Amino acid sequence: MICTQCRLADVQRLQPNNHRLYELTYRQAQGGMPTSQSQPYSQYHPYIEEEQLTDRQAQGVLEVSGVSNPRWWNHLTEPRLQIRGEQSLVQKLTAEENLMKEVEVSGVLNDSQILELQEVTIPG
């Protein structure tokens, strides 16, 4: 994860040539995406506005460096995914201590651009 409490457009302004960025949205009705209250992304980049999300969703930006089945990724209509899964997996993916670290995510991506998380691993 590059950041939580941030929008894809904001990160793309800082990294305009990075085409491996994906915005993840998680519906809080299923648990909620933990967010970094102490250090939001805009703290490091003050010209980035915090997005006011509804109380039912949260989002962040992930940089994808590789996928095991590129066929599915090549058919994404936009770089935005909704993630679903156990709360513990979402927390691990979005934990403040894991921001900017390499993370391996296993899951199933369906044709509605919903990624069903099955495993989240921090190598090392």
C-alpha positions, 0 to 999 in steps of 0.5 A: 500500500502506498497510502490510506485515506488518499485518492488515486488522482492525488497519488497520480499527480505525484507520480504521473508516469506510474501506471501500476497504481490502483485505488482500492475501496472497501465497504465498511459494512463488511468491517472497514478499512483501517486508516492511519489517523496519525499520518494521513498521506496529505500530511506529507504532501499538503497540497493533496486534499483529504477525501471525505468518504462516507461512513460506509467506505474507505479507500487507499492506493496500491502499487502493483508490481506483478500479477500471477495471471495478467489476463485478468488485470489486462481487462480492467476497465479502470484502475479501481478495485473494490476489495472484500475479505476477512477484516484481518486481511484488510487490516494487514493490507492497510496497516500503517506499519506496512505502508510502502512495504512489499506486500503479496496479495492472493485473491480472486478478481471477478469481472465486476472489479471486485478482489476477494482477498484470500491471503495477505503476506508481508515477505521478509 
